[in-house]
């Protein structure tokens, strides 16, 4: 790689956990998939409605039609990928 090329490396998940609580978006008692990344901190996704939060900030959906379904699917897939090297699984 030359000096003028940029190299972007995605951060890896260092810890993950499942939690139950009332979702502020859908107002239902549900599970949340919660992940921690080194530079971004904790983020959580409601596994019922697909709403995401990073810290205490609500993340807007990219496309309104399929965003909720895609968000739930992405969180479930991320959870199913399993514990990677050095990742803590906190249940």
Buried (B, 14 or more C-beta within 10 A) or exposed (E): EEEEEEEEEEEEBEBBBBEEEEBEBBEEEBBBBBBBBEEEEBBBBBBBBBBBBEEEEEEEBEEEEEBBEBBBEBBEEBBEEEEEEEBEEEE
